[in-house]
C-alpha cells in the first residue's frame, strides 16, 4: 500500500497553487504532520511474512531514507559503515560513539514512514552500556538494532584483523538487551563475527546461545563461500537469519532467489547508496574541474525543482498557506 494513502488523516487544507499538483503525488512519503508510525510493529509484521526475505537497502542520512522509500522498499537499514564515512569521512573502525549513531538514526527515522533497522555496533561498552544503547535507539524510534561480539574498537565485518569477546560476555550483552527493551516488538538481532578469528562452528555456537538468550534474529557475519552458507542455514533452520549483501565483501554475491531458497529472512545491502553517491560526486566534480563551472555536469543532475519536490517543498508551501 502506498504510505501516502494515510496522509489525509492529518486534516491538511487545500493544496497550494503549484504546477506540481498535490505534493502527495510527487513521490514524497513521510509528511511533517503525520502520526509517528509504529516501526517495531510494522517490521515484525514484515518479518512474519512468508513470501521471501525483506530487502533493506542501506542509508547513511535522511535523504537516503527518503529515496529508499520512494523506490518502493519496505524497510531501511542504517549502515554504520556509511554513517562513519559520511559523518567523519573515515572508515568503519569504531570511531563513532553511541550519541552520534543514535542522533543519525533519529534523523533517519523522522524522514521516512518505513521501519528502520540500525547498526548498534558492540553496544558501546559492557552489558550496562548495552542497556542504555537499547533504550536510546528505542527512544529514537528505530524498529530494531543489531549488536555484535567484537572487541572495541570494532571494525567493519568484512575487514581483516577482527577480535571477538568471550562467548559468555556476548550472551550477557544479548540478555541485557532483551531486558532493556520496552516494546516487545523491538527487534534484537545478534551478530557474531566469530567466523573470521575462529571458525564457522564457533559462530554457530554463538548464534545458538544468542538465540537462547532472547535474540529475535541471528546475523552470522562474513561467511565466505556457498558451502558455509548452506551449512549455517541448515544448522539454524527455523531461526530468522540476516544475509549481509556486503558490496565487495567476503560473502558470495547471491541473487535474491538464491538467498530466499537458503531460508534467509532479511537481506541488508549496506553501502550500495554510499558507493553510488560517491561515484556520482566524483564524476560531477571531475567535470566541474574540467569546465570551471557545472555547465556540462548539470545535464546529468536532477533538476532543481525536481529535487525540491523530492525533499518536500510542495508540502511546506501548502502548510504555509494553510497556517497563514
Secondary structure, 3 states (H helix, E strand, C coil): CCHHHHHHHHCCCCCCCCCCCCHHHCCCCCCCCCCCCCHHHHHHHHHHCCCCCEEEEEECCHHHHHHHHHCCCCEEEECHHHHHHHHHCCCCCCCCCHHHHHHHHHHHHHHCCCEEEEECCCCCCCHHHHHHHHHHHHHHCCCEEEEECECCCCCCCCCCCCCECCHHHHHHHHHHHHHHCCCCCCEEEEEECHHHHCCHHHHHHHHHHHHHCCCCEEEECCCCCHHHHHHHHHHCCCCCEEEECCCCCCCCCCCHHHHHHHCCCEEEECCHHHHHHHHHHHHHHHHHHHHCCCCCHHHHCCCHHHHHHHCCHHHHHHHHHHHC
